[in-house]
Amino acid sequence: MTAHKHRGLAALSMVAIVLAAAFGFASAAAEQPESNPTPAAETNEPATQSSGASAEAKLTAAERVCKMFHDRESGAPRGIAGAEANYLWSKRRMTAELELIGLKPEHGTKAAAIERHLNWMRAWHETVVESGAFSQYEIATTEYYIAEAEALLAAVTGP
């Protein structure tokens, strides 16, 4: 073998060793128990406050992303991220809202949270169809999203 090939093999071997060491350290760290485990709550109140704060944080973040999908002037949905992303973030917003309502009923009703998602999916479907810029696949997925939201709403409100 030439000296050039030896250097290349040595460099590759060194990279492999570094990667293996890094993976080993990462695996070992992942398997270690948490050094400061959270003590079990003596009452449900601290856990509920923590869960409530988490639900509020998720709702705030999802709301912020959903606003990125709205036209600032008209409020109409925009197609900047595609059908799947619009659905996913609207559903995340609804899920966070439902979680928060479950913990703090004064935040609204489950039906209202689901209806908000359903209305967004209907508006999004109209945007997808009217724009002419989306595929038949994306149009069909928006129809599914509407049907799914209608089923969720029916499950909460009854037939």
C-alpha positions as CSV (number, residue, x, y, z in Angstrom):
1,M,0.0,0.0,0.0
2,T,1.1,3.5,-0.6
3,A,1.6,6.1,2.1
4,H,-1.3,8.0,0.8
5,K,-3.7,5.0,1.2
6,H,-2.3,4.3,4.7
7,R,-3.0,7.9,5.8
8,G,-6.5,7.6,4.3
9,L,-7.2,4.4,6.2
10,A,-5.7,5.8,9.4
11,A,-8.0,8.9,9.1
12,L,-11.1,6.7,8.5
13,S,-10.1,4.5,11.4
14,M,-9.8,7.6,13.7
15,V,-13.2,8.9,12.6
16,A,-14.7,5.5,13.3
17,I,-13.1,5.4,16.7
18,V,-14.3,8.9,17.6
19,L,-17.9,8.1,16.4
20,A,-17.9,4.8,18.3
21,A,-16.7,6.6,21.5
22,A,-19.3,9.4,21.1
23,F,-22.1,6.9,20.5
24,G,-20.9,4.9,23.5
25,F,-20.9,8.0,25.7
26,A,-24.3,9.0,24.4
27,S,-25.8,5.6,25.0
28,A,-24.3,5.3,28.5
29,A,-25.7,8.8,29.4
30,A,-29.1,7.8,28.0
31,E,-29.2,4.7,30.1
32,Q,-28.3,6.5,33.4
33,P,-31.1,7.3,35.8
34,E,-31.9,10.9,36.3
35,S,-29.7,12.4,38.9
36,N,-32.4,14.6,40.4
37,P,-35.6,12.7,40.0
38,T,-38.8,14.7,40.7
39,P,-40.2,13.8,44.0
40,A,-43.7,12.2,43.9
41,A,-46.3,14.8,44.6
42,E,-48.1,14.4,47.9
43,T,-51.3,15.9,46.5
44,N,-52.6,16.3,43.0
45,E,-52.5,20.1,43.1
46,P,-48.8,20.5,42.3
47,A,-49.1,18.0,39.5
48,T,-52.1,19.7,38.1
49,Q,-50.4,23.1,38.2
50,S,-47.4,21.6,36.4
51,S,-49.7,19.9,33.9
52,G,-51.7,23.1,33.5
53,A,-48.5,25.1,32.8
54,S,-47.4,22.5,30.3
55,A,-50.8,22.5,28.6
56,E,-50.8,26.3,28.5
57,A,-47.2,26.4,27.0
58,K,-48.2,23.9,24.3
59,L,-51.3,25.8,23.5
60,T,-49.3,29.1,23.3
61,A,-46.7,27.5,21.0
62,A,-49.3,25.8,18.7
63,E,-51.3,29.1,18.6
64,R,-48.2,30.9,17.5
65,V,-47.5,28.4,14.7
66,C,-51.1,28.5,13.5
67,K,-51.0,32.3,13.3
68,M,-48.1,31.9,10.8
69,F,-50.5,30.0,8.6
70,H,-53.1,32.9,8.6
71,D,-53.1,35.9,6.3
72,R,-52.7,38.9,8.7
73,E,-55.3,41.0,7.0
74,S,-58.0,38.7,6.0
75,G,-57.4,35.9,8.5
76,A,-57.7,33.4,5.7
77,P,-55.5,30.3,5.8
78,R,-52.4,30.4,3.7
79,G,-50.6,27.5,2.0
80,I,-47.1,28.3,3.1
81,A,-46.5,24.9,4.7
82,G,-48.7,22.5,2.9
83,A,-51.9,20.6,3.9
84,E,-50.2,18.2,6.3
85,A,-48.5,20.9,8.4
86,N,-51.6,23.1,8.6
87,Y,-53.6,20.1,9.8
88,L,-50.9,19.0,12.2
89,W,-50.6,22.3,13.9
90,S,-54.3,22.9,14.1
91,K,-54.7,19.5,15.7
92,R,-51.9,20.1,18.1
93,R,-53.6,23.4,19.1
94,M,-56.9,21.5,19.6
95,T,-55.2,18.8,21.6
96,A,-53.5,21.3,23.9
97,E,-56.7,23.2,24.3
98,L,-58.6,20.0,25.2
99,E,-55.8,19.1,27.7
100,L,-56.1,22.5,29.3
101,I,-59.9,22.3,29.4
102,G,-59.6,18.9,31.1
103,L,-57.4,20.4,33.8
104,K,-59.1,23.8,34.0
105,P,-62.8,23.7,32.8
106,E,-63.0,27.5,33.0
107,H,-61.0,27.6,29.7
108,G,-63.9,26.5,27.6
109,T,-65.6,23.4,26.4
110,K,-64.3,20.4,24.5
111,A,-66.9,21.0,21.8
112,A,-65.7,24.6,21.3
113,A,-62.1,23.5,20.9
114,I,-63.0,20.8,18.4
115,E,-65.3,23.1,16.5
116,R,-62.4,25.6,16.2
117,H,-60.3,22.9,14.6
118,L,-63.2,21.8,12.4
119,N,-63.7,25.3,11.2
120,W,-60.0,25.7,10.4
121,M,-60.0,22.5,8.5
122,R,-63.1,23.6,6.4
123,A,-61.4,26.9,5.7
124,W,-58.2,25.2,4.8
125,H,-60.0,22.8,2.5
126,E,-61.5,25.8,0.6
127,T,-58.1,27.4,0.3
128,V,-56.6,24.2,-1.1
129,V,-59.4,23.7,-3.6
130,E,-59.7,27.3,-4.7
131,S,-56.0,27.9,-5.1
132,G,-55.5,25.3,-7.8
133,A,-52.0,24.9,-6.5
134,F,-52.5,21.7,-4.6
135,S,-52.6,18.1,-5.8
136,Q,-55.6,15.8,-5.7
137,Y,-53.8,14.0,-2.9
138,E,-53.8,17.2,-0.8
139,I,-57.4,17.9,-1.6
140,A,-58.4,14.4,-0.5
141,T,-56.4,14.7,2.7
142,T,-58.2,17.9,3.6
143,E,-61.5,16.1,3.1
144,Y,-60.3,13.4,5.5
145,Y,-59.3,16.1,8.1
146,I,-62.8,17.5,7.9
147,A,-64.4,14.1,8.4
148,E,-62.1,13.3,11.3
149,A,-62.9,16.6,13.0
150,E,-66.6,16.1,12.5
151,A,-66.4,12.7,14.0
152,L,-64.5,14.1,17.0
153,L,-67.2,16.8,17.5
154,A,-70.0,14.2,17.2
155,A,-68.3,12.1,19.8
156,V,-68.4,15.0,22.2
157,T,-71.8,16.5,21.4
158,G,-73.7,13.3,20.4
159,P,-75.3,12.4,17.1
